[in-house]
Structure formats: structure tokens, C-alpha cells
Amino acid sequence: KALQKLGVLEFGGGGSGGSGGGADEASKAAARARFEASIDLCHRHLNGGWAFLLAHDPPGLFENLTEEDKILTDSDALAGGLSRMASAGQVHELGSEGAAGRWRWVDEAAEDRLAATRAALRIYTSRLHQKENEKEFLLALQEQMLVVFPGSMDAGSWGVTYFQSFFRVLNAPTIQQALRARLDEESVGRGDKVPKIVVLGSALGAACVWPALAFGFRATGFDALPCCVEASRELATVADPILQYSNRKVKSWDEAAAPLTPIADFVQADVVADAAVVAPSLADATIVWSNDFAWAPEAQRAAEELAHANMPSGGVLVLYRPPHLAVGPVGSKEGAWEDGGRLRVGTSWHPQLEMHLAVKR
């Protein structure tokens, strides 16, 4: 961490020989040397680049990663857990004589397609963590953070939400109700009707790709850092062979006329400064996942106001912190948001972080 901090000072022109007036090429080269030395030490002695990536001391990091791998390795248990959650390609069939009814697959093709993409969850997650520890990515991330988020010794921050934590949030009754509300006969075969997740501050894209692979949902992520957007697109291609195989089973599919659509979309944009770019994607979002825990309060509020102004009624905003806008109880007309509940999950910066769900009235 000392080498990393020295690199930050060098990058800002405040290291040895620097005048403090900003980074020239010599300062950048000196900073990069510090960063490389720090990353090399992490890989040599600390089992990877996590110590460089995470500014905080991550409680239970390796225990949680081990649990994550255990879940992803047990394919039968994973399939059983995911099958209880809302998925694209399902519709509700009313029961007779007042019975509750059931959710069913529209056809075998829809079920088979998701079974295939779910099989990619483990390899995708493995590649995700490899990227988080890749030297060239860590260097690009550190340098771009210093450019995009200047004025701080931490120059932005990074955290990890574990696979099991993400899906625990997604399985919350409020979120499942919102997703189920979008699933009907009209949504089958209509991409614009399938539930959609928008991630604000998408980092390496897991919060987009996980639900796209597991449930067939549409997903769009926005991030200000070019290296994150580029890496997210690269990681998402793990699903391409599966999608190509599934499409070719559909005799009417013309690969030339309808090229392969990525499993998720990633856009380079600052959520606050480029609000006009982000807003259109929020208009049909079922879930908005806001990775703004470490943002300044004014940026958090601006992102929350943007989501509230553009999300459809019934959409759910997922927050790593309490909402800034007023929240009212279920069934009332008080507040900008309806209270969607809270739940605690493990993250790299808190073993039991309280997540907040806010429903657009």
C-alpha cells in the first residue's frame, strides 16, 4: 500500500522532483513503476492483486470467494436455486377454481437456452476474478481512476459483491415481484418486453452478466472508466459460443441478417455528468442497481434523482446505502420511494452490509 500511495503522489506531480502541478510524462512513468512494484509484491506474497485493488481491508475475502466457488461448482444445487426465481421465457398459468396457478416455460427451447447460459456462470465468474488480479488491468484501472477521479489519495475505490450476495438480493420478494410483473405472453420472443437490469457504475460488469446468463434478462451497464467498459465487453463474450449454438438451433435465424447480440451492453459514461446518455436506458428498467456506495453524497443523490425521474412505476432501485430521497411505507403516497425492504449481505468492505430496496411509485 505504501508503494501504491507513493505512486499516487508521483502521478500528481508531488513525488520526488515533482512540483505538485499535475502529472507530466516523467511523473507518470515514476508512478507506473511504483504501481508495478506494488502489484508484483501482492502477487508474490499475498495470493494475487487484491491488496492493490481494494483500498479497504476485506473481511473474509478468501472465505467468501471459496464459498462462491463451492456454489458455482455444485451445478445441480445451483440450478435448483435459480429455478425458483423469475426467468425470461416463463409465463404464469392461472389455476382452476381459485388455485394459485404456476409459472411454466413457454417451450423447451427457452428452458434449454437458459440451462446452457447458466452453465457459463462458473467460467465467467472465474474469468472475472482473473481480470480483477491481472496486472495490466490493475495498472490501467489505477491510472484511469487518477485521471477521472482526481483530488483524492484513494482516487476512487473498488469493492467486490460476491456471487451469493448478488443473488440473495435478486431473490428478495420486492425484486421478484417486479420481475414477475414483466413476464407474460407478450414478453415471450419480444426483447423489449423482457425484464431489464441497468447498473450504474458497472465496474467489470458482473451485475449485468450474472442475471443475463442466469435468467435471460436484458442488461446495460454504465461506467466512467474506459478500461472497465472494455474489460466488461471482453468478459461477456464467454457467452457468445452458447448464444451462437442456441440461435443456430432456430431454423429461421439468419446470422448475416441478424448478427449475434451481446449477452449485455456496456456504455462508457459518467452517470452524473452524462445523465442524458444514461436516462433513456432507465425508461424501461425493471431493476436499477446503483454501485454508488463510495461516491460523494452529492453524486449519490444526483444518481438517485436521475433513476427516480426516469424509471417506470414499479421499478426497483437497489442501493448499498439508505436512500437520499424520502421513503414512505407500502400502500401510502408518502415519499418519492415506496419502501421495498432491507437485507444484509456480505461484501468485500463489510461482512453484513445493509442493502436498501426502493420502489418507484
Buried (B, 14 or more C-beta within 10 A) or exposed (E): EEBBBBBBBBBBBBBEEBEEEEBEEEBBEBBBBBBBBBBBBBBEEEEBBBBBBBBBEBBBBEEBBEBBBEBBEEEEEBBEBBEEBBBBBBBBEEEEEEEEEEBEBBEEEBBBBBEBBBBBBBEBBBBBBEBBBBBEBBBBBBBBBBEBBEEEEBBBBBBBBBBBBBBBBBBBEBBBBBBBEBBEEEBBEEEEBBBBBBBBBBBBBBBBBBBBBBBBBBBBBBBBBEBBBBBBBBBBBBBEEBBEEBBEEEEEEEEEEEEBEBBBBBBBBBBBEBBEBBBEBBEBBBBBBBBBBBBEEEBBBBBBBBBBEBBEEBBBBBBBBEBBBEBBEEEEEEBBBBBBBEBEBBBBBBBEBEBBBBBBB
